[in-house]
Every structure is written in structure tokens, then in C-alpha cells.
Amino acid sequence: MRRRKQSSKGVREGAAAIALLAAAYALCAPAPARAGADTDAMAVTATVVASCVVVANDLDFLTYDPVAGVDADASTTLEITCTNGAAYVVALDAGLGAGASIATRRMTSGGDTLAYSLYRDASRMQLWGETTGVDTVGGTGTGALQTLTVYGRAATAQTAPAGAYADTVTVTVTY
């Protein structure tokens, strides 16, 4: 069987015919059905709540020498993070030592006690306690960490026997 050689003109004509048929089909194809359109607005809301987180770092007097003739002073920090604009008050309770008060907290070692006090100021004149507006510390949150310093003092010349003494003070942030 003999093959017939197709001319380049014939190839071009065939390609043109195919292109013409494709264009005709595209014109005759059914258009997608459109039923219409509608729009509305969606409200996006959130309520930011007042919130605070406190981290109380330990207060360590290290060693206490009752015959040294000087008070044992120490300090630590409270790390407060509150919602921006949230007013807060920080209170410290009297601790767990038997007979403790805000003025005289008590670390214990068995049945023995070592008295100490906690203050809001570096000069150790303003006790830190639980009565809002009297002996607490207030502030306003910024949304970032705020640091408050707690100053402690164990007065000299106490008669506590040698030993390891400890207490636990609860820090409360009210907002």
C-alpha cells in the first residue's frame, strides 16, 4: 500500500479546521446557570477579660546569726502579669507559723520559731499585709510582666535555737 505524502499546506488547513470547530463548539456550549447573588456583613466580636497571673519567688534569709548585732535583711520579687488596664491589689497573708501576724510572721523549726517581717519599701517601714488600702500594693496591668519587690527582715537578738526554719506566705492578687 502506498502512502500518500501530505503537503504542509494540507496540515495547516487541517489544523485550521480543527481550531475552527473548537471555537464553534465553545460558542455553542451552554453558559453556566446563574441564579443571582446576595451579600451580607458578618460581625466579628470578642470580649477581653481582666486576668492576672502571679509568680512568687522564694525569700531566703540565708544564714541568721542572733548574736551578730545586726538585722538579717533579704528581698525577693513577685512577678505580676495582668490584662492591660486591669486594676489589681497584691496581698500577703501572715503565713503558717503559730502565733504569726502581719507585723510578726514566724518561721518554724519543729516547735521553735524565728520571727520576721515583710515590707513594701526598701527602708522596711511599711508592712505588707492583707488590708486593701492599708498595707497592700496596688497597680494597673499593662499586659506585660511587672515586678514588685518584697523586703524581709529578721530582727537581731532572737533566742531561736540553731536549726533550719521555714514558713509559707500566700500571695493573693485581686483584680
C-alpha positions in Angstrom: 0.0 0.0 0.0 1.3 3.3 -0.9 1.4 6.2 1.4 0.3 9.5 0.2 2.5 12.3 1.2 0.6 15.2 2.8 1.7 18.6 1.9 2.4 21.2 4.6 -0.4 23.2 3.2 -2.8 20.3 4.0 -1.5 20.1 7.5 -2.1 23.8 8.0 -5.6 23.5 6.6 -6.4 20.6 8.9 -5.2 22.4 11.9 -7.2 25.5 11.0 -10.3 23.3 10.6 -9.8 21.8 14.0 -9.4 25.2 15.6 -12.5 26.5 13.8 -14.5 23.5 15.1 -13.2 24.1 18.7 -14.2 27.8 18.5 -17.6 26.9 17.2 -18.2 24.4 20.0 -17.1 26.9 22.6 -19.7 29.4 21.3 -22.4 26.8 21.3 -21.7 25.3 24.7 -24.3 26.1 27.3 -23.4 29.0 29.7 -23.3 28.2 33.4 -26.6 28.9 35.1 -26.5 31.9 37.4 -29.3 32.3 39.9 -28.2 35.7 41.3 -26.0 37.0 44.1 -26.5 38.3 47.6 -24.2 39.8 50.3 -24.4 40.4 54.0 -21.9 41.6 56.7 -20.6 39.3 59.4 -19.9 40.8 62.8 -16.7 39.7 64.5 -16.5 40.3 68.3 -14.5 39.3 71.3 -14.6 40.2 75.0 -11.3 40.8 76.7 -11.4 39.7 80.3 -9.5 41.0 83.2 -6.9 38.4 84.2 -3.8 38.3 86.3 -1.0 35.7 86.9 1.4 35.9 89.8 4.7 34.2 90.3 6.1 34.4 93.9 9.9 33.9 94.1 11.2 32.4 97.3 12.6 34.7 100.1 15.8 33.3 101.6 17.5 35.0 104.6 20.4 32.6 104.0 22.0 32.4 107.5 20.8 34.2 110.6 23.2 35.0 113.4 21.3 36.1 116.5 24.4 37.4 118.3 25.8 39.4 115.4 24.0 42.5 116.5 22.6 43.3 113.0 19.2 42.5 111.5 19.1 39.9 108.7 17.7 41.5 105.6 16.6 39.9 102.4 14.4 40.6 99.4 12.7 38.8 96.6 10.3 39.6 93.8 6.8 38.9 92.8 6.1 38.8 89.0 2.7 40.1 88.1 1.2 39.9 84.6 -2.3 41.4 84.3 -4.5 42.4 81.4 -3.8 45.9 80.1 -5.8 48.3 82.1 -6.9 45.8 84.8 -6.5 47.3 88.3 -5.0 44.8 90.8 -4.1 44.6 94.5 -1.4 42.3 95.9 -1.8 41.0 99.5 0.5 38.8 101.6 -1.0 36.7 104.4 0.5 36.2 107.9 2.0 32.8 106.9 1.6 29.5 108.6 3.7 29.9 111.7 1.8 29.6 115.0 1.0 33.0 116.5 2.0 34.8 113.4 0.6 38.2 112.4 1.2 40.7 109.6 3.6 42.6 111.9 5.4 39.5 113.1 5.4 36.4 110.9 7.0 33.2 112.2 9.3 30.7 110.5 9.2 27.4 112.4 11.6 24.5 113.1 9.7 21.8 114.9 8.2 23.7 117.9 10.7 26.6 117.7 10.1 29.9 115.9 12.1 32.7 114.3 10.2 36.0 113.8 10.5 38.1 110.7 8.5 40.8 108.9 7.7 41.6 105.2 7.7 45.2 103.9 6.6 47.1 100.8 9.6 49.5 100.9 13.4 49.2 100.9 13.6 51.2 104.2 11.5 48.4 105.8 9.0 50.8 107.4 5.7 49.8 105.6 4.5 46.4 106.4 3.0 44.3 103.6 -0.3 42.6 104.6 -3.8 41.9 103.6 -5.9 45.0 104.1 -6.6 46.8 100.9 -5.8 50.5 101.0 -3.8 50.0 104.2 -0.9 47.6 103.8 -1.2 46.1 100.3 0.3 47.1 96.9 -1.9 48.1 94.0 -1.3 48.7 90.4 -2.7 48.6 86.9 -1.8 45.9 84.4 0.0 46.7 81.2 -0.3 43.3 79.6 3.4 42.8 80.3 5.3 41.5 83.3 5.5 43.9 86.2 7.9 43.1 89.1 7.2 44.0 92.7 9.9 43.7 95.4 9.2 42.2 98.8 11.7 43.2 101.5 12.2 41.0 104.6 13.8 41.4 107.9 14.6 39.0 110.8 15.4 41.2 113.7 18.6 40.6 115.6 19.0 39.1 119.1 16.2 36.5 118.9 16.6 33.4 121.1 15.7 30.8 118.5 17.8 27.6 118.7 20.1 26.6 115.8 18.2 24.8 113.0 16.5 25.2 109.6 13.4 27.4 109.8 10.7 27.8 107.2 7.3 29.4 106.6 4.9 29.7 103.7 3.2 33.0 102.9 0.3 33.1 100.5 0.4 35.9 97.8 -3.0 36.9 96.6 -3.6 39.1 93.6 -7.2 40.5 93.4 -8.3 42.1 90.2 
